[in-house]
């Protein structure tokens, strides 16, 4: 991911703070890591992520799957995650490197945010940086957007005669997906990253509708996140469909998160969002090259947990 990224992180309402128990202590510890020299920072991130995975890994082993409800807690390495298609083997979230990728970007966005608004609330700056950094970290970990169904099937499909023919439901590691990863894998990694960073994230299932002139032209199963604030505000966050920024050659150099407030009275009608893609013209100015209007329908109320 390019270092020549936009200098203004995507903002969430400044009155909002996060909602994990002791999350302020977690955030303070991460911010302290930002003060370390580069080499010590990398080692500190490794140790911090390793410790947080242990701290957050409870005994819950109910599979994460469509119809299984909202996932509020960290998804530990031994808990199976299933894609919407029942022919896929379970995924295990067993690669801490997936979470560590985000930290340098969170650090960078936090520094930019404090420079742009030194008098603003540090916790808001941290929240914005954590969300932005998790998007870039996921892109860097998995590679170009947005998945490949055929490759995904070869990686995780229950294929007779494969290497695991003796145990066709043997789990597959999250590290095996690369650019083939789609919404479930990307949302799960980002959810866990945010939990490690002290952000109150929830993993959600539902339907994603592609709209054309206000009408539904396509619908598919989808997974995304909801951020819950201390004040009870819920913010929809889709790690799989960010606003992509491309250079003049078409390579992705940056991504901004899709963030939408979830209305307590109208969530059942769906949450609408616009997903544009930008590309630099010959002079380097960003131009919209595509735009999709989408609607998110939650499988169940995001306000239940």
HELIX and SHEET records of a PDB file:
HELIX    1   1 UNK A   23  UNK A   34  1                                  12    
HELIX    2   2 UNK A   38  UNK A   56  1                                  19    
HELIX    3   3 UNK A   97  UNK A  100  1                                   4    
HELIX    4   4 UNK A  103  UNK A  116  1                                  14    
HELIX    5   5 UNK A  122  UNK A  142  1                                  21    
HELIX    6   6 UNK A  149  UNK A  156  1                                   8    
HELIX    7   7 UNK A  165  UNK A  167  5                                   3    
HELIX    8   8 UNK A  174  UNK A  176  5                                   3    
HELIX    9   9 UNK A  178  UNK A  180  5                                   3    
HELIX   10  10 UNK A  183  UNK A  197  1                                  15    
HELIX   11  11 UNK A  267  UNK A  269  5                                   3    
SHEET    1   A 2 UNK A  91  UNK A  92  0                                        
SHEET    2   A 2 UNK A 172  UNK A 173  1                                        
SHEET    1   B 6 UNK A 252  UNK A 261  0                                        
SHEET    2   B 6 UNK A 234  UNK A 246 -1                                        
SHEET    3   B 6 UNK A 215  UNK A 228 -1                                        
SHEET    4   B 6 UNK A 201  UNK A 212 -1                                        
SHEET    5   B 6 UNK A 286  UNK A 298 -1                                        
SHEET    6   B 6 UNK A 271  UNK A 280 -1                                        
END                                                                             
